[in-house]
Amino acid sequence: MPLKLHLKTRPAHGLDVAHLVPNQIRGKAPHTISVYAGNQTLSAADVFEISGSSEEDNTIYFSGDLSNVHGIGSQLNGGWIKVQGNAGPLVGHAMSAGEITIEGNAGDYLGAEMTGGRITVFGNAGNYVGAHRQGSKYGMNRGEIYIGGSAGESVGRRMRRGMIVVAGDVGALCGWEMLAGTIVVFGKAGMQTGLDMKRGTIILAGMRIDSYQPTPFVAKGTLRHCQTIAMIAAWLKSGACQMEDRVIDERLLAPRFLQFHGDLNEGGRGEIFVAQQA
């Protein structure tokens, strides 16, 4: 039976559960597993109702009001973490393998600096999805993030590799200082998308070209059948997300896309595709 952790009460201040992942707690008794509230060290048994076992199963279930719980799945390197409800910031920070599923919303820095694995959020996410934390050089460097709702500002800031797919809208500065990787947005994007990007691909499948301001980018041409977009559509249909095939066809395969190159101030080697039909 998998380990189940139900939060007893929402903490007044942030509760840090970083490193509470399958490989690090396997076989440990609940009272020996530590979590942190500010500078205070607590036993997991003090704040969670615990059932199941960590000895054999490679899955952890979190439930309760987790919106003020930080670092769920931080440094995960295998196994599966399932969050039944909302989660706080730093979910999947620096994870390298495994899978995290969140049935509700996620806070800021979802998948920040991850190097592998997959994160699926059924609801919305905060700012800095797949980005870098202050003091770090790079954002995510491999891995996959799928968000079924919308996301905040600075999605994919300084991302180096990997894939981020947002079914809804994103805020300003999507792909800011992006170095490589792919971001697909099925809704609308905020101002200054792709600012200072050096390489990488951003696909704006829900934007109309007359509502997009591509400065400092230059239009290269109009594409109907793009190999990059076709490959992404096939990947999404293979089970990488919860989106219906019909929506993928309508938003990625049916429209013509106008391709922009930029940021011209950074060498102009990044690309942004904007749908001419949405």
C-alpha positions as CSV (number, residue, x, y, z in Angstrom):
1,M,0.0,0.0,0.0
2,P,1.5,3.4,-0.9
3,L,2.4,6.0,1.6
4,K,-0.4,8.5,2.2
5,L,0.2,11.9,3.9
6,H,-2.8,14.0,4.8
7,L,-2.0,17.4,6.2
8,K,-3.8,17.9,9.5
9,T,-4.1,21.7,9.4
10,R,-2.9,24.4,7.0
11,P,0.3,25.8,8.5
12,A,0.3,29.6,9.3
13,H,3.8,29.8,7.7
14,G,5.4,27.8,5.0
15,L,6.0,24.2,5.7
16,D,9.1,22.8,3.8
17,V,8.8,19.1,2.8
18,A,11.7,19.2,0.3
19,H,13.5,15.8,0.1
20,L,10.3,14.0,1.3
21,V,10.5,11.7,-1.8
22,P,10.3,7.9,-2.2
23,N,14.0,7.0,-2.3
24,Q,14.9,9.1,0.7
25,I,12.2,7.9,3.1
26,R,11.9,4.3,2.0
27,G,11.7,2.1,5.1
28,K,11.8,4.9,7.6
29,A,9.3,5.2,10.5
30,P,7.0,8.3,10.3
31,H,8.4,9.9,13.4
32,T,12.0,9.8,12.0
33,I,11.0,11.7,8.8
34,S,11.7,15.5,9.2
35,V,9.9,18.5,7.8
36,Y,10.7,22.1,8.5
37,A,8.6,25.2,9.5
38,G,11.0,28.2,9.4
39,N,13.9,27.3,11.6
40,Q,12.0,24.6,13.4
41,T,12.4,20.9,12.7
42,L,9.3,18.8,13.0
43,S,8.4,15.1,12.6
44,A,6.2,14.3,9.6
45,A,3.9,12.5,12.1
46,D,3.3,15.9,13.9
47,V,1.8,17.6,10.8
48,F,0.5,14.7,8.7
49,E,-1.9,11.8,9.3
50,I,0.1,9.0,7.9
51,S,-1.1,5.7,6.5
52,G,0.4,3.0,4.2
53,S,4.1,2.3,4.0
54,S,7.2,3.6,2.2
55,E,8.9,0.3,2.3
56,E,7.9,-1.3,-1.0
57,D,5.7,1.1,-3.0
58,N,7.3,3.9,-5.0
59,T,4.4,6.3,-4.7
60,I,3.5,9.0,-2.2
61,Y,0.1,10.6,-2.0
62,F,-0.3,14.1,-0.5
63,S,-3.7,15.5,0.5
64,G,-5.2,18.3,2.5
65,D,-4.8,22.1,2.2
66,L,-1.2,22.1,0.8
67,S,-1.2,25.6,-0.6
68,N,1.3,26.7,2.0
69,V,3.5,23.6,1.8
70,H,6.7,24.2,-0.1
71,G,8.9,21.8,-2.1
72,I,6.7,18.8,-2.7
73,G,8.8,16.5,-4.9
74,S,11.9,18.6,-4.7
75,Q,14.9,16.6,-6.0
76,L,12.7,13.7,-6.9
77,N,14.8,11.2,-8.8
78,G,12.3,8.4,-9.3
79,G,8.8,7.2,-8.4
80,W,5.5,9.0,-8.4
81,I,4.1,11.8,-6.2
82,K,0.4,12.5,-6.4
83,V,-1.1,15.6,-4.9
84,Q,-4.9,15.5,-4.3
85,G,-5.7,19.2,-4.2
86,N,-3.6,22.4,-4.4
87,A,0.1,22.6,-3.8
88,G,2.4,25.4,-2.7
89,P,5.6,26.8,-4.4
90,L,8.6,24.8,-5.6
91,V,6.9,21.6,-6.6
92,G,9.4,19.4,-8.4
93,H,12.3,21.8,-7.9
94,A,15.5,20.3,-9.2
95,M,13.8,16.9,-9.9
96,S,15.7,14.6,-12.2
97,A,13.3,11.7,-12.8
98,G,9.9,10.3,-11.9
99,E,6.5,11.9,-12.2
100,I,4.4,14.4,-10.2
101,T,0.7,14.8,-10.7
102,I,-1.3,17.7,-9.1
103,E,-5.1,17.5,-9.2
104,G,-5.5,21.2,-8.3
105,N,-3.3,24.3,-8.6
106,A,0.4,24.8,-8.1
107,G,2.3,27.8,-6.7
108,D,5.3,29.7,-8.0
109,Y,8.5,28.0,-9.3
110,L,6.8,24.8,-10.5
111,G,9.5,22.6,-12.0
112,A,12.2,25.2,-11.4
113,E,15.7,23.9,-12.4
114,M,14.4,20.4,-13.1
115,T,16.6,18.1,-15.2
116,G,14.2,15.3,-16.0
117,G,10.9,13.7,-15.3
118,R,7.4,14.9,-15.8
119,I,5.0,17.2,-14.0
120,T,1.3,17.4,-14.7
121,V,-1.0,20.1,-13.2
122,F,-4.7,19.8,-13.8
123,G,-5.4,23.4,-12.6
124,N,-3.4,26.6,-12.8
125,A,0.3,27.4,-11.9
126,G,1.9,30.5,-10.5
127,N,4.9,32.5,-11.8
128,Y,8.3,31.2,-13.0
129,V,7.2,27.8,-14.2
130,G,10.4,25.9,-15.3
131,A,12.5,28.9,-14.5
132,H,15.6,29.5,-12.4
133,R,15.7,30.6,-8.8
134,Q,17.5,33.7,-7.7
135,G,21.2,33.1,-7.7
136,S,21.1,30.2,-10.2
137,K,22.2,30.5,-13.8
138,Y,19.7,28.2,-15.6
139,G,16.1,27.2,-15.5
140,M,14.9,23.7,-16.4
141,N,17.3,21.6,-18.3
142,R,15.2,18.7,-19.7
143,G,11.9,17.3,-18.5
144,E,8.3,17.9,-19.3
145,I,5.7,20.2,-17.7
146,Y,2.0,20.2,-18.7
147,I,-0.4,22.7,-17.2
148,G,-4.1,22.1,-17.8
149,G,-5.1,25.7,-16.8
150,S,-3.2,29.0,-17.0
151,A,0.2,30.1,-15.7
152,G,1.7,33.3,-14.5
153,E,4.6,35.4,-15.5
154,S,8.1,34.4,-16.7
155,V,7.2,30.9,-17.8
156,G,10.4,29.2,-18.9
157,R,12.8,32.0,-17.9
158,R,16.3,30.9,-18.7
159,M,15.2,27.4,-19.6
160,R,17.9,25.4,-21.3
161,R,16.1,22.3,-22.5
162,G,12.8,20.6,-22.0
163,M,9.1,21.1,-22.9
164,I,6.4,23.3,-21.2
165,V,2.8,23.1,-22.4
166,V,0.1,25.4,-21.1
167,A,-3.5,24.7,-22.1
168,G,-4.6,28.2,-21.0
169,D,-3.1,31.6,-20.9
170,V,0.4,32.7,-19.7
171,G,1.4,36.1,-18.2
172,A,4.0,38.5,-19.4
173,L,7.6,37.6,-20.2
174,C,7.0,34.1,-21.3
175,G,10.4,32.6,-22.5
176,W,12.4,35.5,-21.0
177,E,16.1,34.9,-21.5
178,M,15.3,31.4,-22.9
179,L,18.4,29.5,-24.0
180,A,16.7,26.5,-25.6
181,G,13.8,24.2,-25.3
182,T,10.1,24.5,-26.3
183,I,7.1,26.3,-24.8
184,V,3.6,25.7,-26.3
185,V,0.8,28.0,-25.2
186,F,-2.8,27.2,-26.3
187,G,-4.2,30.4,-24.8
188,K,-3.0,33.9,-24.9
189,A,0.4,35.2,-23.9
190,G,1.2,38.4,-22.1
191,M,3.5,41.3,-23.1
192,Q,7.2,40.9,-24.1
193,T,7.0,37.2,-25.0
194,G,10.5,35.9,-25.9
195,L,12.3,39.0,-24.5
196,D,16.1,38.4,-24.6
197,M,15.7,34.8,-25.8
198,K,18.8,33.3,-27.4
199,R,17.5,30.1,-28.8
200,G,14.5,27.9,-28.4
201,T,10.9,27.7,-29.7
202,I,7.7,29.3,-28.5
203,I,4.4,28.4,-30.1
204,L,1.5,30.7,-29.5
205,A,-1.4,28.6,-30.7
206,G,-4.1,30.7,-29.2
207,M,-3.0,34.2,-30.3
208,R,-4.2,36.1,-33.3
209,I,-1.4,37.7,-35.2
210,D,-3.0,41.2,-35.0
211,S,-2.8,41.0,-31.2
212,Y,0.9,40.0,-31.0
213,Q,3.7,42.6,-30.8
214,P,6.9,40.7,-31.8
215,T,9.5,43.5,-31.2
216,P,12.5,42.9,-31.3
217,F,11.7,40.0,-33.7
218,V,11.5,39.8,-37.5
219,A,9.0,37.9,-39.5
220,K,10.4,35.1,-41.6
221,G,7.4,33.8,-43.3
222,T,4.1,31.9,-43.1
223,L,4.0,28.1,-42.6
224,R,1.2,25.6,-42.8
225,H,2.9,22.3,-42.4
226,C,5.8,22.8,-40.0
227,Q,7.8,19.7,-39.0
228,T,8.5,21.1,-35.5
229,I,4.8,21.7,-34.8
230,A,3.7,18.4,-36.3
231,M,6.2,16.5,-34.1
232,I,4.9,18.4,-31.0
233,A,1.3,17.6,-31.9
234,A,2.1,13.9,-32.3
235,W,3.9,13.9,-28.9
236,L,0.9,15.5,-27.2
237,K,-1.5,12.9,-28.8
238,S,0.7,10.1,-27.6
239,G,-0.5,10.7,-24.0
240,A,1.8,13.5,-22.9
241,C,-1.2,15.6,-21.8
242,Q,-4.9,15.5,-20.9
243,M,-5.9,17.5,-24.0
244,E,-8.3,16.1,-26.5
245,D,-6.9,15.2,-30.0
246,R,-9.6,17.5,-31.5
247,V,-8.2,20.5,-29.7
248,I,-4.6,19.7,-30.7
249,D,-5.7,19.4,-34.3
250,E,-7.6,22.7,-34.3
251,R,-4.9,24.7,-32.5
252,L,-1.7,23.2,-33.9
253,L,-2.3,21.4,-37.2
254,A,-5.2,23.4,-38.8
255,P,-3.9,27.0,-38.6
256,R,-1.2,28.8,-40.6
257,F,1.6,30.1,-38.4
258,L,3.7,33.2,-38.9
259,Q,7.3,32.5,-37.9
260,F,9.4,35.2,-36.2
261,H,13.1,35.1,-35.4
262,G,14.6,36.9,-32.5
263,D,15.5,38.3,-30.1
264,L,17.5,40.4,-32.5
265,N,19.5,41.9,-29.7
266,E,20.6,38.4,-28.7
267,G,21.6,37.1,-32.1
268,G,18.1,36.3,-33.5
269,R,18.3,32.5,-33.3
270,G,15.1,31.9,-31.3
271,E,11.8,31.4,-33.0
272,I,8.2,32.2,-32.2
273,F,5.3,30.8,-34.1
274,V,2.0,32.8,-33.9
275,A,-1.2,31.3,-35.3
276,Q,-2.9,33.4,-38.0
277,Q,-6.1,31.6,-37.1
278,A,-7.1,30.9,-33.5
